[in-house]
Amino acid sequence: MFANVPTVLTPLRARLLLVLAVLLAVLAPTSPGAVAAGEPESGAARPGAEVVAVTRVADRQVDLSVRSTALGGRTVDVRLLTPDGWNPHDRRHRQHWPTLWLLHGCCGDYTSWTSMTDVAETDSLRDVLVVMPEAGWNGWYSDWWNHGQGGDPAWETFHTKELRHLLERGWGAGSNRVVAGLSMGGQGALLYAARHPGMFKATAAFSGSAHPLLNEESVDRIMGFFAGQDNDPLRVWGDPVAQRRIWQAHDPFHLAKRLRSIPVYLSCGDGTTGPLDPPGATSALEADFNRQNHALAAELERVGARHVTTNFYGPGTHGWAYWERELHASLPMLLGALGVGD
């Protein structure tokens, strides 16, 4: 309504307005998501996710605390194992590194890989940015159905959209990616590669939940995990009969055609006592996942997958000693897909 009123500034009034503007700029409060001095841009002004804290926990290990819209505004942590020469502070010569996503299993967290394996001491990863994101105690790398309402938690959206964009904008991650995981994370590695064609150039699953719809035992077992921490198990994918389509959309066996064109590594023990187990140790979970992985391998062959490597090593239970070994066994394939070490 004041668009046509002329404004005349006297020299004194102009000086006063200038002083006022400077004072307002100096006294304006800093936003809660502002990056500490010297830190890379977090994307705080963008919707989705923002880095709210950065913690250096060890040599080449940095934890990002990320506030996520997909997780209802909650803050979760992501551990980065950084390559030699990584310097996201350098705006003019910022490098984007080939990236390995390492996904944890049920009942673990973003620290599991560095606390339970020698990944941080693995020389072949010194030219790669390793991303180890939080995925919830039993998040299952999925956007939960929540009885048809969707919403929090949306782990898949957080990882494949929010976090990916955040890391690529300001933390040195490149678009050249591979993904690997164990158990629940093995399923996640297969799902993300299948459900997001082109996002990952290779995938590896160690003792992964590769075909949860295999039989009634497999369904009951994963429903038991869904019910962990007093959760309503139907929140995740719904009922395995009534919401069968949602279950199939999260079952790697039913997505096998989408994995035909990339290298796939599958490994699993048979649940009996193996060379890396204490005497008498057995695992019904590993035996179930072994059957699931054999089924997926057969389906991949049926649909014409060209680059499948399997290591179904027989005796062995559901444990870290095997997963560390299998990570090392799969690294030549994973790094080869990234073009690292050529």
N, C-alpha and C positions, 0 to 999 in steps of 0.2 A: 504493500500500500504506500510505501515511501519511495517508490522507484523514480518518481519524477521530481523529487525535491532536490534542488541544487545544494551542494555542500561546499563551503568555502573554508579553507584551513588557514588561519593566521600562522605566522612563523612560530609564535609562542605555543599555540595549540598543537602544531605539528610536533614540536619538540616534546611536549608532554605526552602525546600519544606514543611516540617512539620509546620514551622511558617506560611507560606502562607496559608496552609490548615486551620489552626486555625483561622486566620484572616477572611478568606472567610466565615467560619461557623458563626462567630460572627456578621459579617456585612451583611449577607444575609437578604433580606427583608422578613418580615412575610407575608404569603399569606392572602388575604382579608377574607377567610373563616376560618382562624385559630380560635380555641376555646380559650376563655379567660382562664387565669390560674385558675385551680380548677374546671373547667366545664367538664362535661362528653364528651366523643368523639362524634363528630357530624357526622362523616362519610364524612367529607369534601373532602377527597381524592377519594371518590366513585362517580360514575355518578348518577344522579337522583336528590337528594335533599341534602341540607346541612343547618345546623343551623348557622346563621350568627350573632344572638344576643339572649341573654337570659335576661328576665326581671321578677323579683319577684314582683307581683302586690298586693298580700295580703297573709295572712296566708294560706299556702297550695295551693296557686295559682301562677303558673309560666307560663309566655308567652314565647313561642319559635318563633323567626322570622326565617322562613324557605325559602330559595331560591330553586325554583323548576324548573327542566327542563321541566316537563309536562305543566307548566304554562308559558312557553316561557322565563324562566330565571327570572321571577318576584319573589318578596319576599312577602309572606303572613304570617299571624300569626296563631298560634295554642295555645289555652289555655289548660293547664293541671291543674286539681284538684288532688293533690297528696295525697296518703294514708299516714297514720301515719307510721313513720319509713322509708319513701322513701329516699334513699340516692344513687343516681346514681354515685356519686363521688367515692364510695367504689368499687374499681376494684376487690378486692379479694372476697368480700362477696355480690356482687351485686344481688339483688333480682328482679325477674320478676313477676310483679303483674297482677292479673286478671284485665281485662280492659273493661270499659264501654265507647263506643263511643256515644256521644250525638251530634246530627246534628241539626243545626239551620234552620229556614225557610226562605222563600223569604223576601228580604228587611231587613234581620237581618245580623248578623255576628258572629264571634267566641266568642264574649263577651255576646251574648244574654242570654244564659242559666244562667250565674252567675249574670247578672244584673237584670233579670226579675223574677227569681225564688229563692227559698231557697236551691238550690242544694248544695251550699257550706257549709250549716249548717246541712246537712242531715247526721245523725250519722251512718246510715247503709252503707254509702259510704266511711267510714274512712279506710276500708281495700281494697279499689279498686282504681285503677288509672282511672280517668275520662278524656277522650280526647275530646276536643271541637274544631274541626278544622274550619278554614275559608273555605267557599264554594262559595263565590261570592254572590253578591246581588241577582242574578237570575241564578246561575250556574247549578242548577237542577241535581247536583251529576252525571254529565255525561261528557264523552269525546265528545265535540261538533263535529258535522258533518262538519260544515264549507264548505258547498257545495261540499262535497266529498274530500276536502283537509285535513281534520282532523287538528291536531295541537292544539295550544293554543286557548281556555283553555281545558285542559284534566283533569277535576276535579276527575273523577273516578280513573284514573291512579295515580294522585297525592295522593289520600287518600289510596287506597287499595294496592298500591305498594310502592311508594316512602316514604310516611309518615309512613306507617306501618313498613317498614324495618328500617327506621331511629329510630323510637321510641323503637323498639325491640333490636337494636344494642346498644344504648347508654342511654336510658332514662327510663328504668325500666318496659317497657310494656311487658307483656307476650303474649303467643299465645292463651290464654284462653280469648275469647272476646265475647261480646254481643253488640248490636247496637239499638239505639232508636232515634226518631226524631219527629218533629212537622211539619205539612203542607208540604212544599217542602222537609224538612228534613225527614218527615214521609215516603214520597215516596223514598227518598234516603236510609233510613234504610231497607225498603223492597227490593229495587233494589240490594243493596250491599249483603244482605243475600242470595238473589236468584241467582244473577249473579256470585257469588264467593262461591260456595258450600264448606262448611267446615270452612270458615273464621270466621263466627259468629255462636254461639251456640243458640242464640235466637234473636228475633227482635220485636220491638214495634213501632207502628205508631200512633200518636195522631193527629187527624184531617188531615190525610195524603191524598195526591193526589194518590189514590189507583187504579184508573182505568181511566186515562185521555182519553181513546178512548171510554168511555161509550156511549156518544152521541154527537151530534153537539154542544150542549151547553158546554159540558166539553172540547171538542177540542178547541172551540173558546176562552174559558176562559184561558186555559193554553197557547195558542198562544198569548193572551194578555200579560201574564206574560213574555213570551219569548221576546216580543217587548219592554219590559221596558228599560229605560235609552237609548232610541233611537236605540236599537239593531235591527238588521235584524232577525225576528223571525225564518226564515228558517235556520239560522246558527246552531241551537241547534240539532234538529232531522230531519231537512228537511221538506218536504211537507207531511202532514198526509196521502195523497193518494199515491203520487209518491214514497215516502220513507216509505210506510206502514210497511215494515219489521223492519226498525229502530225504529219506534214508538212502535211496539209490543214488541221489545226487551227491551224497557224502560217502559213498562206498567206492574205493578205488577200482574194485573189480568191474563195477558197472560203468566206469569211466575209462576203461582200458584203451578204447579207440583213440582217446585224446592224448595218450602217452606213446603212440606209435612212432612218432618222428624224433623223439629225444632219447638220449642214453638213460637207462633205468638200471639201478643197482638194488637188488633185493637180497637180504641175508636173514637167517633165522636158525636157531637151534631147535632140537626136537623135544626139549623139556626134561630129558634125562640128565644124569650126572655127567658133566663134561670136564675137560682138562683144566678149566679155570674155576671150578666149583669146589666147595668143601665136600668131603665125603658124604654121600647119601642125599645130596641136594637134588630136588626135582622141582618142576614148575608146570602146573597144568595150564597156566596162562601162556607160557612159551609154546607148549604143545598145540594149543588152539591157534595161536598166531602162525605156527609153522604150517598147519593145514591151510590157513587163509593165504599165506604167501605162495604155497604151491598152487593153489587155485588161481591166484592172480597171474603167476608166471605162465600157467597153461593158457589162460585167457589172452595174455599178451601175445603169445605165440600164435593163437588162433586168429587174432585180428591183424597179424602181420607186422608186429613191432620188430624193428630192425636192429635195435641196439640194447638188448637186455642181458645183464650179467647177474647170475644168481650164485650165491654161496650158501647153500643149505647144508651146514657143516655137521649135522647129526647131533651127537651129545652136547648139551649146553643149555643152561637155564637163562632166566630173564635178568641179566646183570651187566654192570658197567664194564667189567673186564672184557666181555665180548664186544660191547659197543665201541669201546676205545679201539680194539683191534680192527673192527669192521670199518671204522672211520678211516684208519690208515689204509686199509685195503681198497677202499673206494676212492681215495683222494686222487690217484692217477686219472681215473675216469672223470671226476669232478673238475679237477684243475685242467685236464685236457680240453674239456668243453669250454672252459674260460679262456683257453689259449695261454695259460700260464706255464712257464717252463719249457715252451716250444723252442 
